[in-house]
Amino acid sequence: VSTILMSGTLVPGEMYRDLLGFPAERTDLKTYPSPFPPQNRLVLIEPTTTTKFTSRNVAEYKKIADGCIGVVNSVPNNCAIFFPSYFIMQSILPFLEGRISKQVFIDRSELTKQQRSELLGAFKNAAAVGGLLLGVQGGSMSEGIDLPGEFLKCVIVVGVPLANPDLATKSLIDFYDYKYNRGWDYGYIYPAMTRSIQAAGRCIRTPEDRGAVIFLDKRFSWGNYLKCIPPEWKPVTTMLVAEKVKRFFEYI
């Protein structure tokens, strides 16, 4: 008996092997390159900002907003920013208002399924002149939807959506530490990175798509976080994000 499990977000593979109970000696972990042209994808990590709890303040929120604005105003058609939570989105929103050259669409927590569907439709319709979608990682707008072509040219992933360090989270970390000696990875970091990668994956959906993915948090460049980004994305850590994005889209 054999089993094949495959997905675009089974990274790192050893976590899924362990959590599903597959013995290491009988499990082959394989990573295959994307069939999409690599020159059509730009993946950057901005290493000077963070949404880490101990670093959250007005100055940091303004710095994050400045970084987002530089990218958004350099991108043709539609762009999306996905935050780690609605709270962070609302904290940064005042520093974005009046400084974006695109029509802004905001996914709020109180929206119904029908309202979200209408919001997504309006966002798609704005592609010709350029729209900006603001949502959260792990939300309905950042998972399970297709926005090919001009519907989405760039995704900015702001911060890592780590779980609140409550009793349930701490208990899960302790359990995975006891069972696999990987408590912080399996119970805290990797699940959050899966949500980040899912959000980033909204951008390039077909071989013809050309787009940019920006990870806006210094933690994305750290080893345990970086290893969760698909290797074929070849992310580049740089402080010149807006300049590189502008140059990338000049050759479309």
QUIFEN-V831572 format. One line per field, one symbol per residue. psi: psi as a letter, one per 40 degrees, with the letter a starting at -180 (. if undefined). burial: b if it has 9 or more other ideal C-beta (glycine too) atoms within 8 Angstrom, else e. Layout:
psi = ???
burial = ???
This chain:
psi = hihhhiieffhidddddddefhhdeehhhhhiiieihdeehhhihheeiiehdeehidddddddddddddddeehibiiihhieidddddddddedheeheihhhhhideiiddddddddddddeeddehihhhaiheideeieihgibedhdhhhhhihgiihfadddddddddddddeffddddecddddddddddddeecheideihiihhhghddeeiddddeehhdedgihhiefddddddddeee.
burial = eeeeeeeeeebebebbbbeeeeeeeeeeeeeeeeebeeebbbbbbbeebbbeeeebeeebbbbbbbbbbbbbbbbebbbbbbbbebebbebbbebbeeebebebbebeeeeeeeebeebbebbbebbeebbbbbbbbbbbbbbeeebeebbbbbbbbbbbbebeeeeebbebbbbbbeeeebbbbbbbbbbbbbbbbbbbbbbbeeeebebbbbbbbbbbbeebbbebbbeebebeebeebbebbbebbeee
